[in-house]
Amino acid sequence: MPTNDDEQAKNQTKPNVSSKKAKPVTVKSAAVKPKVKKTDSMTTSSSVKSVANGAPAVAVRKATGTTGDLNPSGSGSVGVAKPESSVPASGGDRRLKGAVIKVAAIIVAVIVVVVIVFGVLVYVYKSENPVVKAVAEVVPYPVEQVNGQFVSYKDYLFEVNANERAYQNNAKLNNQPTVDFTTAAGQKLVTQIKQHAMQTLVSDAVIAQLASQKKVTVSNKDVTNLINQLYQRYGGKATLLKTLNQIYGWNLNDLTGVVRQQLLAQDLQNEVTSDPALEAAAKAKAENVLTQIKNGSDFSTLAKTYSQASDASNGGNLGYFTKGQLPDALQTAAEALQPGQVSDVIKDTYGYEIIKVLDKKSDGSIEAQHILIETVDFNTYLQQQIKKAKVTTYLKV
C-alpha cells in the first residue's frame, strides 16, 4: 500500500507526454531526494532512480539536447531516447551541396557548347586547324559509318595529313616546285586526297570487321617483329622514324598502328585464300607458268601477264634485298639459286610463287624477280565486300 508521501511524490512528478519537448522534472520525495550530477555529455539528468515503488521514469536527454520519449507505462524503468534515423543536414551542408550541383551544371553546359561549336567547325567549315585536331583527339566526331561502326574525324585527318605531306615531300625529292594547296590545282588535289582518305577508312573498317568475323587477330609480338625488320631494312630505328616523320609526320605510335592494320589485312588475306579448291587451282596455274618458263618464255613477260603482285607491271622485279626482307620460303629459295636460275613453285603466305635470281653481291644482297599466283584475288574479294557494306557519310568532301 503506497504511503501519503509516495502519493504526493507521484502527483508532483507526473510527466507531460504530449508532442512538446518534456521539461526537466524536479523529483521530490519525503523519503529520498536524489541528486544528479551534470556531465559533459548531457545537458540535464542522465538518469533518475525511482523514488518509490511505481514512480514514473524520466526521459534521457541526448548531448544534442533532444529529449527522448517518456515511458508511458509508469513502470520503474528509465525510458532511453531512440537514436535518430538520420542527422538533418546543416545549413552549411545544404549550401555546399547546392554549390557543387551548380558547378557541375556549368561544367556540363560548357562541355556541350564546346562540342557543338567544334562540331560546326568540323562538319560545316571542315576545319583542320591545330585546336580542332586537339579536340578531335578527345571527341570522336564521326565522318562516316560502315556497317554500324563509326569512323572518326581523327582517323580521317590522320590519312589526309599523311598524304598531303607525302605529296609535298615527293615534289621536294624530285626537285619539283612545292605543292601549293591554295591554288585551284592544289585545291583539286586536296579534294582527291580527302576522297581517297574516306575510301581508305571504309576499306580499313571492312577489313577489321571481316577479321573479327573470321577470328583473325594480330599479336603485339607480330607487330614488334615487323617493325624491327623495318628498322634493319632502313638503317636503324632513329633513321626510320626520322624519315617517316619527314615524309608523313608519323611517330612510333603512328607506325605501330599502320603496321598492325597491314598485318591484319595480310592475315585476313591468308585466311580468305586458304580454301582447298582455290588453292589447288592456283597451284595448277603456277605450275603452268613454270612450264612456260622452262620452255623458253620470257620471265618478265609472263610476270606482266600472270603475276598478281603489285610489281607485276615492272616484270616482277624485287630489286636488291637482304636477309629478312622477303618471306622465309622465298628468301631460302633465292639463296640456293645462282644468277639466271629459276626456282620451282613455292608456297608462301601470299599464294604460289616462282622466283628468278638476277644477281648476287658479296655483301649478301640479292637481286631477283618473281611471279605471284594468289589462291584467290583478295583485292577482288575485298572490293566485293566493300560494295556490300552499308556506308553512311557525314562529312562531305
Contacts in CASP RR format, 6 or more apart in sequence:
PFRMAT RR
TARGET T0000
AUTHOR 0000-0000-0000
METHOD contacts of the structure
MODEL  1
MPTNDDEQAKNQTKPNVSSKKAKPVTVKSAAVKPKVKKTDSMTTSSSVKS
VANGAPAVAVRKATGTTGDLNPSGSGSVGVAKPESSVPASGGDRRLKGAV
IKVAAIIVAVIVVVVIVFGVLVYVYKSENPVVKAVAEVVPYPVEQVNGQF
VSYKDYLFEVNANERAYQNNAKLNNQPTVDFTTAAGQKLVTQIKQHAMQT
LVSDAVIAQLASQKKVTVSNKDVTNLINQLYQRYGGKATLLKTLNQIYGW
NLNDLTGVVRQQLLAQDLQNEVTSDPALEAAAKAKAENVLTQIKNGSDFS
TLAKTYSQASDASNGGNLGYFTKGQLPDALQTAAEALQPGQVSDVIKDTY
GYEIIKVLDKKSDGSIEAQHILIETVDFNTYLQQQIKKAKVTTYLKV
2 10 0 8 1.000
2 52 0 8 1.000
2 53 0 8 1.000
3 52 0 8 1.000
5 29 0 8 1.000
5 30 0 8 1.000
5 31 0 8 1.000
5 52 0 8 1.000
6 29 0 8 1.000
6 31 0 8 1.000
6 52 0 8 1.000
6 53 0 8 1.000
6 55 0 8 1.000
8 28 0 8 1.000
8 30 0 8 1.000
9 27 0 8 1.000
9 28 0 8 1.000
9 29 0 8 1.000
9 30 0 8 1.000
9 51 0 8 1.000
9 52 0 8 1.000
9 55 0 8 1.000
10 52 0 8 1.000
10 54 0 8 1.000
10 55 0 8 1.000
10 56 0 8 1.000
12 26 0 8 1.000
12 27 0 8 1.000
12 28 0 8 1.000
13 25 0 8 1.000
13 26 0 8 1.000
13 27 0 8 1.000
13 28 0 8 1.000
13 51 0 8 1.000
13 55 0 8 1.000
13 56 0 8 1.000
13 58 0 8 1.000
14 56 0 8 1.000
15 22 0 8 1.000
15 25 0 8 1.000
15 56 0 8 1.000
15 58 0 8 1.000
15 59 0 8 1.000
15 70 0 8 1.000
16 22 0 8 1.000
16 23 0 8 1.000
17 69 0 8 1.000
17 70 0 8 1.000
17 72 0 8 1.000
21 66 0 8 1.000
21 67 0 8 1.000
22 59 0 8 1.000
22 67 0 8 1.000
22 68 0 8 1.000
22 70 0 8 1.000
24 44 0 8 1.000
24 45 0 8 1.000
24 61 0 8 1.000
25 48 0 8 1.000
25 58 0 8 1.000
27 33 0 8 1.000
27 34 0 8 1.000
27 48 0 8 1.000
27 51 0 8 1.000
27 55 0 8 1.000
27 58 0 8 1.000
29 51 0 8 1.000
29 52 0 8 1.000
31 51 0 8 1.000
31 52 0 8 1.000
32 51 0 8 1.000
32 52 0 8 1.000
34 48 0 8 1.000
34 49 0 8 1.000
34 51 0 8 1.000
36 45 0 8 1.000
36 46 0 8 1.000
36 47 0 8 1.000
36 48 0 8 1.000
38 44 0 8 1.000
38 45 0 8 1.000
39 46 0 8 1.000
41 63 0 8 1.000
42 60 0 8 1.000
42 61 0 8 1.000
42 62 0 8 1.000
42 63 0 8 1.000
43 61 0 8 1.000
43 63 0 8 1.000
43 65 0 8 1.000
44 61 0 8 1.000
45 58 0 8 1.000
45 60 0 8 1.000
45 61 0 8 1.000
46 60 0 8 1.000
46 61 0 8 1.000
47 58 0 8 1.000
47 60 0 8 1.000
47 78 0 8 1.000
48 57 0 8 1.000
48 58 0 8 1.000
48 78 0 8 1.000
50 57 0 8 1.000
50 76 0 8 1.000
54 74 0 8 1.000
54 75 0 8 1.000
54 76 0 8 1.000
55 76 0 8 1.000
56 70 0 8 1.000
56 71 0 8 1.000
56 74 0 8 1.000
56 76 0 8 1.000
57 70 0 8 1.000
57 71 0 8 1.000
57 74 0 8 1.000
57 75 0 8 1.000
57 76 0 8 1.000
57 77 0 8 1.000
57 78 0 8 1.000
57 79 0 8 1.000
58 70 0 8 1.000
58 78 0 8 1.000
58 79 0 8 1.000
59 67 0 8 1.000
59 68 0 8 1.000
59 69 0 8 1.000
59 70 0 8 1.000
59 71 0 8 1.000
59 79 0 8 1.000
59 81 0 8 1.000
60 68 0 8 1.000
60 78 0 8 1.000
60 79 0 8 1.000
60 80 0 8 1.000
60 81 0 8 1.000
61 67 0 8 1.000
61 68 0 8 1.000
61 81 0 8 1.000
62 68 0 8 1.000
62 81 0 8 1.000
66 81 0 8 1.000
66 84 0 8 1.000
67 81 0 8 1.000
68 79 0 8 1.000
68 80 0 8 1.000
68 81 0 8 1.000
68 82 0 8 1.000
69 79 0 8 1.000
69 81 0 8 1.000
69 82 0 8 1.000
70 79 0 8 1.000
71 77 0 8 1.000
71 78 0 8 1.000
71 79 0 8 1.000
89 97 0 8 1.000
114 135 0 8 1.000
115 139 0 8 1.000
118 132 0 8 1.000
118 135 0 8 1.000
118 136 0 8 1.000
118 139 0 8 1.000
118 141 0 8 1.000
119 141 0 8 1.000
121 127 0 8 1.000
121 132 0 8 1.000
122 132 0 8 1.000
122 136 0 8 1.000
122 141 0 8 1.000
122 153 0 8 1.000
122 395 0 8 1.000
123 141 0 8 1.000
123 394 0 8 1.000
123 395 0 8 1.000
126 395 0 8 1.000
126 397 0 8 1.000
128 157 0 8 1.000
128 160 0 8 1.000
128 161 0 8 1.000
133 154 0 8 1.000
133 157 0 8 1.000
136 152 0 8 1.000
136 153 0 8 1.000
136 154 0 8 1.000
136 157 0 8 1.000
137 154 0 8 1.000
140 150 0 8 1.000
140 152 0 8 1.000
140 153 0 8 1.000
140 154 0 8 1.000
141 152 0 8 1.000
141 153 0 8 1.000
141 154 0 8 1.000
142 150 0 8 1.000
142 151 0 8 1.000
142 152 0 8 1.000
142 153 0 8 1.000
142 394 0 8 1.000
143 151 0 8 1.000
143 152 0 8 1.000
143 153 0 8 1.000
143 155 0 8 1.000
143 156 0 8 1.000
143 198 0 8 1.000
143 201 0 8 1.000
143 393 0 8 1.000
143 394 0 8 1.000
143 395 0 8 1.000
144 150 0 8 1.000
144 151 0 8 1.000
144 198 0 8 1.000
144 201 0 8 1.000
144 202 0 8 1.000
144 391 0 8 1.000
144 392 0 8 1.000
144 393 0 8 1.000
144 394 0 8 1.000
144 395 0 8 1.000
145 151 0 8 1.000
145 390 0 8 1.000
145 391 0 8 1.000
145 392 0 8 1.000
145 394 0 8 1.000
146 201 0 8 1.000
146 202 0 8 1.000
146 205 0 8 1.000
146 206 0 8 1.000
146 209 0 8 1.000
146 389 0 8 1.000
146 390 0 8 1.000
146 391 0 8 1.000
147 205 0 8 1.000
147 206 0 8 1.000
147 209 0 8 1.000
147 389 0 8 1.000
147 390 0 8 1.000
147 391 0 8 1.000
148 390 0 8 1.000
149 205 0 8 1.000
149 208 0 8 1.000
149 209 0 8 1.000
151 201 0 8 1.000
151 202 0 8 1.000
151 205 0 8 1.000
153 395 0 8 1.000
155 201 0 8 1.000
156 194 0 8 1.000
156 197 0 8 1.000
156 198 0 8 1.000
156 201 0 8 1.000
156 395 0 8 1.000
158 254 0 8 1.000
159 196 0 8 1.000
159 197 0 8 1.000
159 200 0 8 1.000
159 201 0 8 1.000
160 193 0 8 1.000
160 194 0 8 1.000
160 197 0 8 1.000
161 249 0 8 1.000
162 248 0 8 1.000
162 249 0 8 1.000
162 250 0 8 1.000
163 193 0 8 1.000
163 196 0 8 1.000
163 197 0 8 1.000
164 179 0 8 1.000
164 181 0 8 1.000
164 190 0 8 1.000
164 193 0 8 1.000
165 247 0 8 1.000
165 248 0 8 1.000
165 249 0 8 1.000
166 247 0 8 1.000
166 248 0 8 1.000
167 179 0 8 1.000
167 189 0 8 1.000
167 193 0 8 1.000
168 178 0 8 1.000
168 179 0 8 1.000
169 246 0 8 1.000
169 247 0 8 1.000
170 176 0 8 1.000
171 177 0 8 1.000
171 178 0 8 1.000
171 179 0 8 1.000
172 178 0 8 1.000
179 186 0 8 1.000
179 189 0 8 1.000
180 186 0 8 1.000
181 187 0 8 1.000
181 189 0 8 1.000
181 190 0 8 1.000
191 397 0 8 1.000
194 397 0 8 1.000
195 397 0 8 1.000
197 397 0 8 1.000
198 393 0 8 1.000
198 395 0 8 1.000
198 397 0 8 1.000
202 386 0 8 1.000
202 389 0 8 1.000
202 391 0 8 1.000
203 382 0 8 1.000
203 386 0 8 1.000
204 261 0 8 1.000
205 389 0 8 1.000
206 382 0 8 1.000
206 385 0 8 1.000
206 386 0 8 1.000
206 389 0 8 1.000
207 261 0 8 1.000
207 264 0 8 1.000
207 265 0 8 1.000
207 268 0 8 1.000
207 382 0 8 1.000
208 264 0 8 1.000
210 216 0 8 1.000
210 268 0 8 1.000
210 272 0 8 1.000
210 385 0 8 1.000
211 217 0 8 1.000
211 264 0 8 1.000
211 267 0 8 1.000
211 268 0 8 1.000
214 268 0 8 1.000
214 271 0 8 1.000
214 272 0 8 1.000
216 264 0 8 1.000
216 267 0 8 1.000
216 268 0 8 1.000
216 271 0 8 1.000
217 264 0 8 1.000
217 267 0 8 1.000
218 260 0 8 1.000
218 263 0 8 1.000
218 264 0 8 1.000
218 267 0 8 1.000
222 263 0 8 1.000
223 256 0 8 1.000
223 257 0 8 1.000
223 259 0 8 1.000
223 260 0 8 1.000
223 263 0 8 1.000
226 259 0 8 1.000
226 263 0 8 1.000
227 255 0 8 1.000
227 256 0 8 1.000
227 259 0 8 1.000
229 324 0 8 1.000
229 325 0 8 1.000
230 240 0 8 1.000
230 255 0 8 1.000
230 259 0 8 1.000
231 237 0 8 1.000
231 240 0 8 1.000
232 324 0 8 1.000
233 322 0 8 1.000
233 324 0 8 1.000
233 325 0 8 1.000
234 240 0 8 1.000
234 243 0 8 1.000
241 250 0 8 1.000
241 251 0 8 1.000
241 252 0 8 1.000
241 255 0 8 1.000
244 250 0 8 1.000
244 254 0 8 1.000
244 255 0 8 1.000
245 251 0 8 1.000
248 254 0 8 1.000
250 258 0 8 1.000
266 349 0 8 1.000
269 350 0 8 1.000
269 378 0 8 1.000
270 349 0 8 1.000
272 376 0 8 1.000
272 378 0 8 1.000
272 381 0 8 1.000
273 279 0 8 1.000
273 282 0 8 1.000
273 351 0 8 1.000
273 374 0 8 1.000
273 375 0 8 1.000
273 376 0 8 1.000
273 378 0 8 1.000
274 375 0 8 1.000
275 375 0 8 1.000
275 376 0 8 1.000
278 375 0 8 1.000
278 376 0 8 1.000
279 351 0 8 1.000
279 375 0 8 1.000
281 375 0 8 1.000
282 351 0 8 1.000
282 352 0 8 1.000
282 373 0 8 1.000
282 374 0 8 1.000
282 375 0 8 1.000
282 376 0 8 1.000
283 345 0 8 1.000
283 347 0 8 1.000
283 352 0 8 1.000
283 373 0 8 1.000
285 306 0 8 1.000
285 352 0 8 1.000
285 373 0 8 1.000
286 345 0 8 1.000
286 352 0 8 1.000
286 353 0 8 1.000
286 354 0 8 1.000
286 371 0 8 1.000
286 373 0 8 1.000
287 345 0 8 1.000
289 302 0 8 1.000
289 306 0 8 1.000
289 354 0 8 1.000
289 371 0 8 1.000
289 373 0 8 1.000
290 342 0 8 1.000
290 344 0 8 1.000
290 345 0 8 1.000
290 354 0 8 1.000
292 302 0 8 1.000
293 299 0 8 1.000
293 302 0 8 1.000
293 342 0 8 1.000
293 354 0 8 1.000
293 356 0 8 1.000
294 342 0 8 1.000
299 315 0 8 1.000
299 342 0 8 1.000
299 356 0 8 1.000
299 369 0 8 1.000
299 371 0 8 1.000
300 315 0 8 1.000
300 316 0 8 1.000
300 317 0 8 1.000
300 369 0 8 1.000
301 315 0 8 1.000
302 371 0 8 1.000
303 312 0 8 1.000
303 315 0 8 1.000
303 316 0 8 1.000
303 369 0 8 1.000
303 370 0 8 1.000
303 371 0 8 1.000
304 312 0 8 1.000
304 313 0 8 1.000
304 315 0 8 1.000
304 316 0 8 1.000
306 371 0 8 1.000
306 373 0 8 1.000
307 315 0 8 1.000
307 316 0 8 1.000
307 370 0 8 1.000
307 371 0 8 1.000
307 372 0 8 1.000
307 373 0 8 1.000
308 372 0 8 1.000
308 373 0 8 1.000
308 374 0 8 1.000
308 377 0 8 1.000
309 316 0 8 1.000
309 350 0 8 1.000
309 370 0 8 1.000
309 371 0 8 1.000
309 372 0 8 1.000
311 317 0 8 1.000
311 318 0 8 1.000
312 372 0 8 1.000
315 369 0 8 1.000
316 369 0 8 1.000
316 370 0 8 1.000
316 371 0 8 1.000
317 369 0 8 1.000
318 326 0 8 1.000
318 367 0 8 1.000
318 368 0 8 1.000
318 369 0 8 1.000
318 370 0 8 1.000
319 367 0 8 1.000
319 368 0 8 1.000
319 369 0 8 1.000
320 359 0 8 1.000
320 361 0 8 1.000
320 365 0 8 1.000
320 366 0 8 1.000
320 367 0 8 1.000
321 365 0 8 1.000
321 366 0 8 1.000
321 367 0 8 1.000
321 368 0 8 1.000
322 363 0 8 1.000
322 364 0 8 1.000
322 365 0 8 1.000
322 366 0 8 1.000
323 331 0 8 1.000
323 335 0 8 1.000
323 364 0 8 1.000
324 331 0 8 1.000
325 331 0 8 1.000
326 334 0 8 1.000
327 348 0 8 1.000
327 349 0 8 1.000
327 350 0 8 1.000
328 348 0 8 1.000
329 346 0 8 1.000
329 347 0 8 1.000
329 348 0 8 1.000
329 353 0 8 1.000
330 346 0 8 1.000
330 348 0 8 1.000
330 353 0 8 1.000
330 355 0 8 1.000
330 370 0 8 1.000
333 343 0 8 1.000
333 346 0 8 1.000
333 355 0 8 1.000
334 343 0 8 1.000
334 355 0 8 1.000
334 357 0 8 1.000
334 366 0 8 1.000
334 368 0 8 1.000
335 366 0 8 1.000
336 343 0 8 1.000
337 343 0 8 1.000
337 355 0 8 1.000
337 356 0 8 1.000
337 357 0 8 1.000
338 357 0 8 1.000
338 360 0 8 1.000
339 357 0 8 1.000
339 358 0 8 1.000
339 359 0 8 1.000
339 360 0 8 1.000
340 356 0 8 1.000
340 357 0 8 1.000
340 358 0 8 1.000
341 356 0 8 1.000
341 357 0 8 1.000
342 354 0 8 1.000
342 355 0 8 1.000
342 356 0 8 1.000
343 354 0 8 1.000
343 355 0 8 1.000
343 356 0 8 1.000
344 354 0 8 1.000
345 352 0 8 1.000
345 353 0 8 1.000
345 354 0 8 1.000
346 352 0 8 1.000
346 353 0 8 1.000
346 354 0 8 1.000
346 355 0 8 1.000
347 353 0 8 1.000
350 372 0 8 1.000
350 374 0 8 1.000
351 372 0 8 1.000
351 373 0 8 1.000
351 374 0 8 1.000
351 375 0 8 1.000
352 372 0 8 1.000
352 373 0 8 1.000
352 375 0 8 1.000
353 370 0 8 1.000
353 371 0 8 1.000
353 372 0 8 1.000
353 373 0 8 1.000
354 370 0 8 1.000
354 371 0 8 1.000
355 368 0 8 1.000
355 369 0 8 1.000
355 370 0 8 1.000
356 368 0 8 1.000
356 369 0 8 1.000
356 370 0 8 1.000
357 366 0 8 1.000
357 367 0 8 1.000
357 368 0 8 1.000
358 367 0 8 1.000
358 368 0 8 1.000
358 369 0 8 1.000
359 366 0 8 1.000
359 367 0 8 1.000
360 366 0 8 1.000
360 367 0 8 1.000
END
